[in-house]
């Protein structure tokens, strides 16, 4: 589906759903959990998207 880039800063926050539960399943906490885990390991997480074309989610972790 993709998402509007103006909401990019809200993607990794708890309960900042961009759609109603009727449109898409989920609780709205999944990406926040991912961000918390990655940041605890000194990594970063980000997303890129085009509306109607889908979204890609990425993360990086420092080398050990």
Secondary structure, DSSP 8 states (H G I E B T S, - for coil): ----GGGGGGTTSTT--SS-TTTS-S-S-HHHHHHHHHHHTT-EEEEEEETTTEEEEEEE----
